[in-house]
Amino acid sequence: MTLEENLADMEMHAEEFFERKSFTYSILDGDMVIGCVYIYPAEDDYDAVVRSWVTESRSELDPIVREALSEWLETDWPFGEFSYASRT
């Protein structure tokens, strides 16, 4: 993404967060962004759809992030069921 495209994307996510339509979080290592989490409304049997990514240079953290997020969503969010996007 160009800087302008990234800014537009971030502004869109901020508006959705403010309106409580969807939620986007950065995954940080100190002051460095190494990934992102997206929580969207589901259109099927789930309450939410969750997606996440980490940078290629930190790919070893992907299963750790996935496990931590799943636990966080199960304990601290009001979802009965959520779908965590599968890896390809």
Summary of the structure (lengths in Angstrom):
residues: 88
radius of gyration: 13.6
end to end distance: 21.5
largest distance: 37.8
contacts: 201
relative contact order: 0.15
helix: 42%
strand: 31%
